[in-house]
């Protein structure tokens, strides 16, 4: 019988070393809990980077997936299927946007949004050919394609992958004056995470998104919100931009769109933007496939019918209040929104990784980000009792280590 160490050795020998995971080998999951191949049980405090907001293997989503898989999985977009139109209708009715363009992964959806913004800039705004500019922000994480890493401010994501794609200007996150100075007639769009996830759950100053909305409207350019991690209930509202009561021109979604069961992503926009795409100009063999559409339809229904956004708001506030009472010499600050929390450690704490390893030994799976932040993002189905269970282990690790 193979044990965790055997599986780890296989992966190290035959798999590319492009990740540095904790050495836990998961082979079963249900709700907020996962089990490794040796039978140990853990509370999942990462939720696959917010892909399993609905909890692992949600029975309704699994049922929808199995039923659809037994009928038809893939048709390609050369033909139509009976799930795509329903998926697009339900997603538009939920979000208030006129059109959906489905893809598979988050990075594909970001690339799609970039193409839509540039095409809109040329065909609608009248930007001279190949002069379109997109304003982005430092600390961003929008994916790992060569175009996307071209505008990353993290050297680790860029080293060795050049030459880089032009057309992006990186500005300080949350600095509206810098945005005003950078604004010019060739700006097609501003691309922003309403709350930055990989940067360590970083929110801009209150009012920043509203100011961006005003600036983009005044200067006839698009506001593009990357809600791949922050959206679909994670921050206590369906989308994080709702905290400032604005409406972007393009919204990028993924991850929890399928409840962690299948890769599904999309961009949302109204007709003026989505209409820039003509047949043959953009697409995906798997994007909008019937299996993914059926899974996403049920995943969205679970989010709404189980009130997971409201649950995130209520339990997130409870969680933050409890965390703020920890008497730990290692904690610098605690920040977050809903059930998306960053425990920021002092530089002399020895890094977040060692705390995540200690928490793993205590049955709690967390992930460090940017060396000094412990990211907390459990499935939104978590109970108050399970949060209390986790808080005991977090306090033990952060006050005794």
N, C-alpha and C positions, 0 to 999 in steps of 0.2 A: 504494500500500500504506500502510495506516494505521500510525503509530508510537505509542509510549506517550503522547507529548505530545498527539496528536490525541484519544485516548480520554479523557485527563484533561480536556482542554478541553470535550469533549462532556458529561462528567459534571458539570463545574463550571457549565456553562450550563443544563443541563436537569434536574439532580438537586438535591434539597434538600441544603443544606450542614449536615447534622447529624452529620457525621463529619469528622475531620481525619487522613486516612490518609497513610501514606508514599506517595510518588509512584512506586509500582511497579504495573504493570498485568499481572496474572497471567492467562495463558490456558491453562496446562497444569500438571499436578501428578502426581507419582507417589512414593509412599512419604513420605520426609522432604524431598523436593526439589520445587521449583516453578520454572517458567520464565515470563519475561515475554514480551510480544508482540514485543520486539526480539531475543529469543533468549538473553538473559542468564539464568543459572542461579543459584538461591539455595537455601540450606538454611533451612527453615521452623522458626523457634524460637518460634512462637506457637501453632501447631496449631489455628487458628481458635478461640482461647480454650478449648482442650481438647476441641473437638468432633471432631477427627480424631486421637484417641489411637491408633487402629488404622493410621494413615498415610493419606495421600491416595489415593483411588481404589483401595482395597484390592480386589484382583481377586475375592475371594470375595463381598464385599459388593456390588460392581458386578454380578456375575453374578446374585445373588439379586434385585437391583433390576430388572435387565433382564427376567429370566424372569417376575417377578410383573407388571411393567408390560405385558407382552404378554398377560397373562390378564385381570386386572381391577385397576384402580387405586383406585377410590373407590366405595363403596356407600352411604355415610352410615350412621349408627347406626339408621336406620329399619329396616334389614335386618341380618342377620348375615353374616359372611364366614368363610372357612375358615382365616384366618391369626390372627385376634385371640385366639381361645381358646388356641391353641398358644403365642403370644407371652406371654400372661398366665401360663400354666402354667410356662413355662420361666423367666420372670423371677421368679416366686414361689419356684420350686425353687432358683434361684440365690441369692436374697436371704433366704429364710426368712420372708417376709411372706405373709399369707393372701390378699391382694387387690391388684389393680392397677387404677388409673384412668388410662387413657391420654389424653394431650393432644398438643399439637404443639410449642409453644415453651416455653422455660424459664419465662418470665413467666406464661404460662397455667397452668403446673403450680404455681407459687407462689400464684397467685390461687386455684387449686383447693384447695391446702393450707390457705389462710386460711379459705376457706368451710367446709371440713371441720372445722377446729378450732373455728370459731365455732358451727357447727351442733351439734357434739359438746358444746360448753360449755352450750348452751341445753337440749338434749334429754337429755343424759346426766348432766352435772354439776349442772344446775339453776340456772345463772346467770340473773338477771333479764333480761327482754327488752331488747335493745340495750345491755347493760352489759358485754358480753364484752370482755376486754382481752388483747392479745397483747404480750408483752415481746420487744423486739428490741435490737440492739446498734449502737453507733456504728461508723462505718466500713463498715457493711453495704452489700452490693449484691445485691439480689434481683430486679432487673428495672426496667422503665421505665413501667409502667402508672401511672395517676394514683393508685390505691390504694397501690401499692408505693413510689412516690417520696414519698408522704405520710410514710413513716417512714424516709426516707433522712436521714443527717446531713450530706450533701454539698449545699451551697447551689446548686451548678451544676445538680444534677439536679432541683431544686425550683423555681428561680426562674421565675415567670410561669405556673406550672401550678396554682395554688390555685383555689378552696378545697380543703383537703386532707381526706382521710378520717380520722375520729377512731378511737380504739380501740387505739392503739399507744403504748407507752412505750419510749423509747430509753435504754438503759443503757450504761455503759462496758464495752467488750469485755474479757472476762477477769476482771471484778470480781465475785466471788461474793457479797461482802457487799452490794453494790448490788442484786444480784438478790434476796437474802434480804429486804432492806428494801422492795423493790417488790412482793413477793409478797402477794397478797390474795385473798379468795374469788372475785373476778370474773375472775381470770386463767384464761383457757382454755388458753393455750399459750405456750411460749417458742420463738421461731424463731431459728435460728442457722446460720451457715456454720461448720462445724468448723474450717476454715481459710479466712480471707478472701482472695479472689482480687483483686478490683479495688482493695482497700486496699493491695495490694503484697505478697501472700503472707505474711499475718500469722497466726500461730498463737497461741491463748490459752495461759496458763500450764498446765503439765502437771497433769492432774487436774481441770481446770475442767469438762470435759464430764461426767466422772463425778459431780462435785458437782451439776451441773445435773440429771443423771438422778435423783439422790437427792432433790433439792428438788422436782422435778416429781412424783415418785412420792408424796412425803410430802404434797404439797398438791393432789393429784388434778387435775393439769393435764398437758397433752401436751407432749412434747419433739419438736420438728420440726426435722429436719436438712436444710438446703439443700445437696445434694451435686451440683448441676448442673455446677459446674466441678471440684470436688474429688473427685468420685466416679468410678467405673468405671476404676480403676487409676492415676489420676494421681499419687497420693501414695505409692504403693508397696503399698497394700492396695486391695481392691475399693472400699471406702468409707473416707473419712478418719475417720469415727467409730470404726472398728475399732481404731485405734491406742490407744484408751482402753477397749476391750472393753466398750462399752455397746451398747444397742439403743434407738434412738429409737422414738417412736410413729408418726411419719410421716417418710418419706424422700422428698425431691424429687429427681428425676433428669431429665437431658436431654442436650444436646450429644452426647457420645460414644455415647449410646444408639443412634445410627444411623450412627456412624462418619463423620459429616460429609456423608452422601449425601442426607439428607432430614430435615426437622424432625420429631423424635419426642421427646416428654417424657412423664412419668408421675409419679404419686405412689404410694407403697407404704404399706400400713397393714394392720392386722388387722381382723377383722370388726366389733369394737365401734366403731371409728372409721369405717370405710368404709361400714358399714351405715346411717349417718345420711343417706346420699343415697338418695332414692326416685326412680322414673322421672319425668323431666321437670324435676327440680330443678337439674340441672347437665348440661352436655354440650358437644359440639363436632361440627360437620359432618365435619371431617377426623380428629378424634381417634379412634384405633383403626382407621384405614383399612387395607385389606389390603396396600397398597404399603408404607406405613410399618411395619406389623407385620412383614412379611417381611424388610425391610431390618434392622430392629432385632433380629430373631431371629438373623440371621447376624452382625451386629455384636457381639452378646453372645458368640456361639460363638467368634469370633475372639479376643476379649479373654481368654477362658478357655483355649482350646486353644493359643494362642501364649504363654501365661504372661506377659501384658503387665504385670500388676500387680507380679509378682516382678521383672521386667525393670526396671520403673521404680524399685523399691527399690534394686536393685544398682547400676544406672547413675547414679541420683540421688546415691547416696553417693560414687561415684567422681567425679562432676562437682563436687559441693560441696567435696571434698577438694582438687581441682585449683584451683578458683576461690579457695579460701582462701589459696593460696600466691601469688596475684598481688601484686606490689609496686606498688600504685597509690595515688597520693595522693587519688584521687577516691572510693575505696570506703570507705563508713562501716561497713557490715556486710553479710554475706550470710546469708540465711535461706531456709528452704524444707523441703520434705518430698518425697521421691521426685524425679521429674523435674518439679518445680514449684518454681522458685527465683526469689527476688527479690534482685537486686543493688542494694542501697540506697546511694545516692551522697551525698556531703557537699553541704551547701547551696551551697557555693561552687564546685561542679563545673560549673555552667552548665546544669543540668537534664539529664534523661535523654534528651530528644528528640535532641539533637545527637549523642549516642553511637549512638542507633539509626539515624540518618541515615548516620553514618560506617560502621556495620556493614553497612548496605544496600549501600553502595559496595564493601564487601569481600565481598559475596555471602552475607550472613547477615541474615535478617529477624527482628528483635525488636520489641517494643512497649514504650513507656514507660507507666507508670501512676502517677498522683498525682505527676507532675512529676519526682520524684527517684528513681524505682525503675525499673530495667530488668527486665521480666518475661521469664523463660526457661521455656518449656514446649513442647519439641519433641514430635512424635509419639513414642509409646512404642516404636515399632519401630526407633528410631535405634540405630546400632551404636556401639561404643566408638571405632572409627576415625573415624566422623563426629563424635563428640563431641570428639575430639582436634583435628580439623580446625577445629571451631568455637572451641575454646579458644585456638588460635593467634590467631584474628582478634579474639576478645574481649580477649585480653591486649594485643594491639597497640593496639586502640582505647582501652582503659582506662589504658594506661601512657604513651601518646604524645600523646594529645589534650589 
